Amino acid sequence: MKPCQKCEQQNPDDARFCSQCGVLFEEETAPPGDMPAEQAAEPSTEPSVPPILDEQQLWRAFIGPNADRYLEQFRKFTGSGEPRFALTWHWPAFLFDPFLWFLYRKMYLYAAVYAIGPVLSAYFTGDLTVGVVWRIMAGASANYIYYWHVREHLAAIKEQGSQSGRAQEQSLKDLGGVQPYVVWVGVALHIIMLAVLIKAIQEGPTEGGKFPPLKPAAPRSRASLES
């Protein structure tokens, strides 16, 4: 225990402030000869520089969430040496809107394709179920597309051999990982779609298979009620 120099309150030996008056204790410094060699040196004021990552660390850092699962799928494309397509299945790209998943993984070109493609297909064919075909395409090809997305961007990062660990870290952050805000965009869109679907069901069918607004039932006469 050590006493406070101001109020003489007893405090634990490792306390930095007095528990009664709050005064800051003066830190005791040991002579340089009594300190370990690594502590005797004056600490550097420079911020730590991130190390340059090796190949495996680069892939994991670029992918971010669920890196182990994606790396397991990627091995199926490189099992024979040269990269080649292998049939895999990606449930998130199938169950949710493929446009949202590609946007979530920062594949903007494919996000645009899957945002416009289903709409144009439904417009020209007049069949709304064509969107299911697009979802199946996304589910079967998403892993392979993402593999090439990661591979090409990592190749570009590694070509910049002169960049420091900090520059490499910034490149991985800008090009890789995910965009969390897309999750909330997806939740909002699905709530809107559910509300539209419920409203369409409540309105009921009409001529041509469309759903008109429901009409209130005509009031029954007293005679019909008594019969």
VEXDREN-2710 file (C-alpha; in Angstrom, 1 decimal):
% VEXDREN-2710
k/r/px/py/pz
1/MET/0.0/0.0/0.0
2/LYS/1.1/3.5/-0.6
3/PRO/-0.2/6.7/1.0
4/CYS/-1.4/9.7/-0.9
5/GLN/0.9/12.7/-0.5
6/LYS/-2.1/15.1/-0.3
7/CYS/-4.7/13.3/1.9
8/GLU/-2.6/10.4/3.2
9/GLN/-5.2/7.9/2.0
10/GLN/-3.8/4.4/1.6
11/ASN/-4.0/3.1/-2.0
12/PRO/-2.8/-0.1/-3.7
13/ASP/0.8/-0.1/-4.9
14/ASP/-0.2/-0.1/-8.6
15/ALA/-2.8/2.7/-8.3
16/ARG/-2.3/5.7/-10.5
17/PHE/-4.8/8.0/-8.8
18/CYS/-5.8/8.4/-5.2
19/SER/-9.1/6.7/-4.5
20/GLN/-10.2/9.5/-2.1
21/CYS/-9.0/12.8/-3.6
22/GLY/-8.1/11.8/-7.1
23/VAL/-4.6/13.2/-7.2
24/LEU/-2.3/11.7/-9.8
25/PHE/0.6/9.7/-8.3
26/GLU/4.0/10.3/-9.6
27/GLU/5.3/7.3/-11.6
28/GLU/8.4/5.8/-10.1
29/THR/11.1/5.1/-12.6
30/ALA/13.7/2.5/-12.0
31/PRO/17.4/3.2/-12.7
32/PRO/18.4/2.2/-16.3
33/GLY/20.6/-0.5/-15.0
34/ASP/17.7/-2.3/-13.3
35/MET/15.5/-2.3/-16.3
36/PRO/15.4/-5.0/-19.0
37/ALA/17.3/-4.2/-22.1
38/GLU/14.1/-3.9/-24.3
39/GLN/12.6/-1.4/-21.8
40/ALA/15.7/0.6/-21.2
41/ALA/15.6/2.0/-24.7
42/GLU/13.4/5.1/-25.2
43/PRO/10.1/4.2/-26.8
44/SER/9.6/5.3/-30.3
45/THR/7.0/8.1/-30.9
46/GLU/6.5/6.9/-34.5
47/PRO/3.2/5.0/-35.2
48/SER/3.7/1.4/-35.9
49/VAL/3.8/0.5/-39.6
50/PRO/1.7/-2.6/-40.7
51/PRO/3.9/-5.4/-42.0
52/ILE/3.7/-6.5/-45.7
53/LEU/1.4/-9.6/-45.8
54/ASP/2.3/-12.9/-47.4
55/GLU/0.1/-14.6/-50.1
56/GLN/-2.3/-16.4/-47.7
57/GLN/-2.7/-13.3/-45.5
58/LEU/-3.4/-11.2/-48.6
59/TRP/-6.3/-13.5/-49.6
60/ARG/-7.8/-13.5/-46.1
61/ALA/-7.4/-9.8/-45.7
62/PHE/-9.0/-9.0/-49.0
63/ILE/-12.0/-11.4/-48.5
64/GLY/-12.7/-10.3/-45.0
65/PRO/-15.8/-12.0/-43.5
66/ASN/-16.1/-15.7/-44.1
67/ALA/-12.6/-15.9/-45.6
68/ASP/-12.2/-19.6/-44.7
69/ARG/-15.4/-20.7/-46.4
70/TYR/-14.5/-18.8/-49.6
71/LEU/-10.9/-20.1/-49.7
72/GLU/-12.3/-23.6/-49.4
73/GLN/-14.5/-23.0/-52.4
74/PHE/-11.6/-21.3/-54.3
75/ARG/-9.6/-24.5/-54.0
76/LYS/-12.1/-26.3/-56.3
77/PHE/-11.1/-23.9/-59.1
78/THR/-7.4/-24.5/-58.8
79/GLY/-7.3/-28.2/-58.1
80/SER/-5.9/-29.1/-61.5
81/GLY/-3.2/-26.4/-61.6
82/GLU/-4.6/-23.7/-63.9
83/PRO/-7.8/-22.0/-62.8
84/ARG/-10.9/-23.6/-64.3
85/PHE/-14.6/-23.4/-63.7
86/ALA/-16.1/-25.9/-61.3
87/LEU/-19.8/-26.1/-60.3
88/THR/-20.4/-24.7/-56.8
89/TRP/-23.4/-23.2/-55.1
90/HIS/-23.7/-19.9/-53.3
91/TRP/-26.8/-19.7/-51.2
92/PRO/-26.7/-15.9/-50.3
93/ALA/-26.5/-14.9/-54.0
94/PHE/-29.5/-17.2/-54.7
95/LEU/-31.7/-16.5/-51.7
96/PHE/-31.2/-12.7/-51.6
97/ASP/-31.2/-10.4/-54.6
98/PRO/-28.0/-11.1/-56.5
99/PHE/-27.6/-7.4/-57.2
100/LEU/-27.3/-6.8/-53.4
101/TRP/-24.8/-9.6/-52.9
102/PHE/-22.5/-8.4/-55.7
103/LEU/-22.7/-4.8/-54.4
104/TYR/-22.0/-6.1/-50.8
105/ARG/-18.7/-7.7/-52.1
106/LYS/-17.8/-4.5/-54.2
107/MET/-18.3/-6.1/-57.6
108/TYR/-20.0/-3.1/-59.1
109/LEU/-20.1/-4.3/-62.7
110/TYR/-21.9/-7.5/-61.9
111/ALA/-24.1/-5.6/-59.5
112/ALA/-25.2/-3.4/-62.4
113/VAL/-25.8/-6.5/-64.6
114/TYR/-28.0/-8.2/-62.1
115/ALA/-29.8/-5.0/-61.3
116/ILE/-30.8/-4.3/-64.9
117/GLY/-30.8/-7.8/-66.4
118/PRO/-33.8/-9.3/-64.6
119/VAL/-35.9/-6.1/-65.2
120/LEU/-35.2/-6.0/-68.9
121/SER/-35.8/-9.8/-69.2
122/ALA/-39.2/-9.4/-67.4
123/TYR/-40.1/-6.4/-69.6
124/PHE/-39.4/-8.1/-72.9
125/THR/-40.7/-11.5/-72.1
126/GLY/-43.7/-10.4/-70.0
127/ASP/-42.8/-13.2/-67.5
128/LEU/-42.0/-12.1/-63.9
129/THR/-40.7/-15.6/-63.1
130/VAL/-37.7/-15.0/-65.3
131/GLY/-36.0/-13.5/-62.2
132/VAL/-35.7/-17.0/-60.8
133/VAL/-33.5/-17.9/-63.7
134/TRP/-31.2/-15.0/-62.9
135/ARG/-31.0/-16.1/-59.3
136/ILE/-30.0/-19.7/-60.3
137/MET/-27.3/-18.2/-62.6
138/ALA/-26.0/-16.2/-59.7
139/GLY/-26.1/-19.1/-57.3
140/ALA/-24.1/-21.3/-59.6
141/SER/-21.5/-18.8/-60.7
142/ALA/-21.0/-16.4/-57.7
143/ASN/-18.1/-18.3/-56.1
144/TYR/-16.2/-18.5/-59.4
145/ILE/-16.8/-14.8/-60.3
146/TYR/-15.7/-13.8/-56.8
147/TYR/-12.6/-15.9/-57.1
148/TRP/-11.5/-14.0/-60.2
149/HIS/-12.4/-10.7/-58.6
150/VAL/-10.1/-11.4/-55.7
151/ARG/-7.4/-12.9/-57.8
152/GLU/-7.2/-9.9/-60.3
153/HIS/-7.3/-7.2/-57.6
154/LEU/-4.6/-9.0/-55.5
155/ALA/-2.4/-9.3/-58.6
156/ALA/-2.7/-5.5/-59.1
157/ILE/-1.9/-4.8/-55.5
158/LYS/1.2/-7.1/-55.6
159/GLU/2.4/-5.4/-58.8
160/GLN/2.9/-2.3/-56.8
161/GLY/5.9/-3.9/-55.1
162/SER/7.3/-0.6/-53.8
163/GLN/4.3/0.2/-51.7
164/SER/4.7/0.0/-47.9
165/GLY/2.7/-2.1/-45.5
166/ARG/0.5/0.9/-44.8
167/ALA/-0.2/1.5/-48.5
168/GLN/-1.0/-2.2/-49.0
169/GLU/-3.4/-2.1/-46.0
170/GLN/-5.2/0.9/-47.5
171/SER/-5.5/-0.8/-50.9
172/LEU/-7.0/-3.9/-49.3
173/LYS/-9.5/-1.7/-47.5
174/ASP/-10.5/0.2/-50.6
175/LEU/-10.8/-2.8/-53.0
176/GLY/-11.6/-5.7/-50.7
177/GLY/-13.8/-6.6/-47.8
178/VAL/-17.5/-5.8/-47.7
179/GLN/-19.9/-2.9/-47.6
180/PRO/-22.0/-3.3/-44.4
181/TYR/-24.6/-0.7/-45.4
182/VAL/-25.8/-3.0/-48.2
183/VAL/-27.3/-5.3/-45.5
184/TRP/-29.7/-2.5/-44.4
185/VAL/-30.5/-1.6/-48.0
186/GLY/-31.5/-5.2/-48.6
187/VAL/-33.7/-5.3/-45.5
188/ALA/-35.5/-2.1/-46.6
189/LEU/-36.1/-3.4/-50.1
190/HIS/-37.4/-6.7/-48.9
191/ILE/-39.8/-5.0/-46.5
192/ILE/-41.1/-2.9/-49.4
193/MET/-41.5/-5.9/-51.6
194/LEU/-43.3/-7.8/-48.8
195/ALA/-45.7/-4.8/-48.3
196/VAL/-46.4/-4.7/-52.1
197/LEU/-47.1/-8.4/-52.2
198/ILE/-49.5/-8.3/-49.2
199/LYS/-51.4/-5.4/-50.8
200/ALA/-51.7/-7.2/-54.1
201/ILE/-53.1/-10.3/-52.4
202/GLN/-55.6/-8.3/-50.4
203/GLU/-56.9/-6.6/-53.5
204/GLY/-57.7/-9.9/-55.2
205/PRO/-57.7/-11.0/-58.9
206/THR/-59.7/-9.4/-61.8
207/GLU/-59.9/-9.8/-65.6
208/GLY/-56.6/-10.6/-67.2
209/GLY/-55.2/-11.9/-64.0
210/LYS/-54.7/-8.5/-62.4
211/PHE/-55.6/-7.6/-58.9
212/PRO/-58.3/-4.8/-58.5
213/PRO/-59.2/-3.2/-55.2
214/LEU/-61.6/-5.1/-53.0
215/LYS/-65.1/-3.9/-52.9
216/PRO/-67.1/-3.9/-49.7
217/ALA/-69.8/-6.5/-49.6
218/ALA/-73.3/-5.2/-50.2
219/PRO/-75.4/-5.0/-47.0
220/ARG/-78.0/-7.8/-46.8
221/SER/-81.7/-6.9/-46.4
222/ARG/-83.5/-7.6/-43.1
223/ALA/-85.8/-10.1/-44.8
224/SER/-82.8/-12.1/-46.1
225/LEU/-81.3/-12.1/-42.7
226/GLU/-84.5/-13.4/-41.1
227/SER/-85.1/-16.1/-43.7
END
